[in-house]
């Protein structure tokens, strides 16, 4: 698959904000300054398909995530993955046990500015809306491996709990080519929907034109929680 027009808007928070929301077996991962992070990440997923299948699904996705540790490994923990696809959402929920939710979404680009809108329509979960514009600056390039920017984007493993067990999934792609960006948020209720207060201050914002991605199967991270 291809992930294109990706933005990462990340807020530093105290680890005590994140820890109570995590399943047993996971702990908040922190940067060199001891900060945990909450990130709103949006992008368009294109040509999602099994190997050797000639066509695939394409749809926008918007997620709220944090960064975690399981034993000696780092990973991503998702609070939601909103997506505008009635076929892909139930498949992803079943195969990957992830909190995918149906949403009406629109992503457009005009004169170098990307507009991203999302309205959650999934029944039985808290509503959530997001509307923002992203204006990339500078030239995209890989982040310094020791930087906060790399901590926030160069993580290819996710963890999810279900049925009393902890599961792990992995993706594979080259390093993100990222660039700073100006983010103007008109509406964002993702934090409220996930039970968080809005983090203070402005986010660290990164944008990437995209990357080619492959994903493996979900596997058990440990036998039981």
N, C-alpha and C positions, 0 to 999 in steps of 0.2 A: 504494500500500500504506500501511498504518498501522504504526508502531512504537510500542508502548505498554509501560508499566511498565519503562522503561529505567534501568539503573544503570551508572555509570562508577566503577570503583575503580582509582585510578591511583597508581603508585609512581614517584618520581624515581630515576633511575639515572645513572651516569656514561655519557657517549656511547660510551666504549670497551666497555661491556657490549653495546651494540646493534650497533655498526658491523660486527663480524665476521659477524653473522647476515644481513646484507643482501646482495641481489644487486648485481652491478656496475651502476653508474649511479645508485644511491641512496646518500644519506648521512643520518645521524641528524639529525633536526630538534631544535632545543633551544629552551627558553624564554629569557626575558630573563636568567636567572641561569646559563645555560649547561647546564641539566639536560636530559637526554633522559628519556623516560617510557615505562613499560610499563603498559598498561591492560587490565583484565579488564572486559568489557562484556557485559551480558546484557539481553535484552528479548524481547518477543513480536512477531513479524511477522504481521500480519493482512491478509487480502484481497490477496495478492500476485497480480497478474494483468496481462496486456497491456491497453492501452487498448481500450475498447469491448467487452471480454469481461465478461459479467455476474457471474461468480463467480471466486474465486481460492483460493489455498492459504493456510493459517495454521499457524504453528508457532513454538515458542521457538527462540532462537539465543543462543549464548554464544561470545564470541571473545576471543582475546588479541592485542593490537595494539601497534604502536609508531608513532611519528610521524617522517616522513622528508621529505627534499627531493630533488627531481629538477630539476636546473638551477635555475630561479628559482621553481619552484612547490613548494608544500607538499602533503603527502598522507599517507595511512595505509597501513601495511604490516601484513598479517595473518599471524600464525603458525598460527592455526586459526580456523575458524568451525564450531562444533559445532551441529547442528540436528536436531530431532526430526521428520524428514519423509523418508520413503523415496522420494518422488517428487521433491521439490524439491532434495535434495542432489545427485543425479547431473546434474540439469539445470543447477544452478549451477556445478558443477565443469566441465561441458562449455562452457557459454556464457561464463562469466566467469573460468575458469582459476584459481579461488580454492580454497584448501585447506579445502573443506567436508567435514565428517565426520559420519556418522550417530551419533546419541546418543539415549538414553532420557532425557527431560527432564520436569520437572513444575514449573509455576509457579502458585502459589496466593496469594490475598490474604485476610487475615482481620484485622479490626479495625485497618486501616491498616498492617499489616505484610505485606510480600511475602516469601514463601519461594521460593527458586530452587534447584532440584536438577538436576544433569546427570551422566550416566554414559555415556562414549563407548563405542560398540559397533562402530565401523568397523573392518573387518579390515585388517591390514597396516600399521597405524600405532600409535604409542605410546598406551596407555590413558590416560585422564584423567578425574578426578572433581572435581565442585564442588558444595558445599552451603553455602548462606548464607541469612541473613535480612536484609532491608533495611527500616529504619524511617525514612521521610522526615520531615524537620523543616521548619518555617517555610513560606513560600509560594513556589511556583515562579515564577521570573521570568528573563528573558534575562540571561546573564552579561555583565559589563563586557567590551567588545571587547578591552581591553588586559590582561585578567586571565589568570592561569594556567587558570582554569576554562574560559574561552573557547578558549584554545589546545587544550584537551583535547577539546572537544565540537564546536566550529564548524569542522569540516574536512570538505568534501564531495567529496573525491577519494581514490581508492585506487589503488595501483600494485601490479602483480604481474608476475613474470618467468615466461617459458615459451618453449620452442623457441628459445632464444638471443635472445629479444627482450623488451622491456619494454612492458607494456600499462597503459593507464590507463582507469579507469571513473569516472563522476561521478554523484552523486545531487543532488537538489534538494529543499529544504524550507525553511520559515521557521526563524528562530532557535529553538534549544532553550529551553524554559522549564524551568530546573533549580532544585533546592533541595538544601541539604545533607542528609545522611542518615547514620544510624548503621548500620554494616555489621558483622554478626557472622558470621565465617567458621568453619564446622565442618570443612570439608575443601576443599583446593584443590591439585590436582596439575597444573594447567595449565602452570605455569612449568617444572616438572620435565620434562613431556612435550615441551616446546619446547626443552629443553636449557639452561634458565636456573637459577641458584640463586634461591631465594626472596628478593626484595628486602627490605632491612632497613626497619624502621619501619612505621607505619600508613599506609594509603593515603589519598589525598584522595578523598572519596566524594561523588558527585552523583547525584541521582535526577530523572527527568522522567516525568510522566504519559504523555507521548507526543507524536508529531508525524506529520503526513501527508507521505509521501515519494513522489517519482517517481525512477526510475533510467534512465539512458541506456545505450547500447550500449558494449561494450568497444572501445577503439581502440588502435592502436599508439602508444606514447609516443615511440619513436624507431626507426629502421630496424634497428639491431642493437646488442647490448651490446658 
